[in-house]
Amino acid sequence: MSTKQEVLPFVHLLVDHSNIWGGARAATRIRDPQISEKQARLSIRKLDRVIGGQEKGLSTKIVSGGVPPGMEAVWSEYQDLNYDSQRLFRDSQWKERGVDHSIIGHMWRLLALHPTAPTLLILASGDGKKNEFGTSFYEVLHEILTHKKYDSWKVRLASFDWDATVTHVPSPTAKKMRSIVEKSTRGEFINLMDHYGQVVYHEV
């Protein structure tokens, strides 16, 4: 008697390093106010474990971020964990251009290639704003989670989040990003604040 094998979903993991690192720095102001947020660092290996970097069926691992000096070790950590690291340089005002736009392009591409395949999309970023090119993470998540044609897709969103009215520190997670994921039966939100002690450390 044959048994039906479980069909594993495609798993695509995309990390907006700038948003997550910024979240770690802001989280330090709340959890460890006696420490300068400039000392905050991410354990990439532990972050990868928390958000699902070891999921079965993983076929995409991409990280995008700016390239400030002194961050070479971080990118090496990502590469050791088999991430395709897409580093974008900052402009003359030290602002990044295209970091989230790069990830958004990959998200649309994956959606076009596998619209009906069982898929888990993991996005590590809480940024809900439109970027300088007029695109946003939110519009992609909205498309996936509100249209039946993508009902084989699930979304896992991971980001640092807290109540800014209590902490008086702006959260790096847009309310609408968390809301659309948590309201969907196909969505899951991982609050990295719950894993702060694991994923954030401080350089002396």
ABEGO torsion letter per residue (X at the ends): XBBBBBBBBBBBBBBBAAAAAAAAAAAAAAABAABBAAABBBBAAAAAAAAGAABBGBABBBBBBBBBBGAAAAAAAAAAAGBBBBBBBBBAAGBBBGAAAAAAAAAAAAAAABAABBBBBBBBEABABBBAAGBBAAAAAAAAAABAAAAABBBBBBBBBBBAAAAGBBBABBAAAAAAAAABAABBBBBAAAAAAAABBBBX
